[in-house]
């Protein structure tokens, strides 16, 4: 009992030997999603280039390359993002296309 009081007075609150284990938290990377544009016969190519520049920060050359890929292959990837960012970009593109009366489709899929 006297030894316990002496340890507390010195600031040593451990009455004996203790083993402390620390678990390292596992950090999981968020799932990624591809944002895709789907070709249609009505949306002008220049409008698609504009969408890629405005919402995906592509320069004119990159935007044109992606637009041509969409045109030739029916679908093209605009970028890869976390779920929330991809969902926001899809919504922005779809709203912008509707506002300008174009049937452009933008979707996301898990990578």
PyMOL commands that set and color helices and strands:
alter all, ss='L'
color gray80, all
select helices_A, chain A and resi 2-10+45-56+60-73+83-99
alter helices_A, ss='H'
color red, helices_A
select strands_A, chain A and resi 32-38+75-82+105-110
alter strands_A, ss='S'
color yellow, strands_A
deselect
rebuild
show_as cartoon
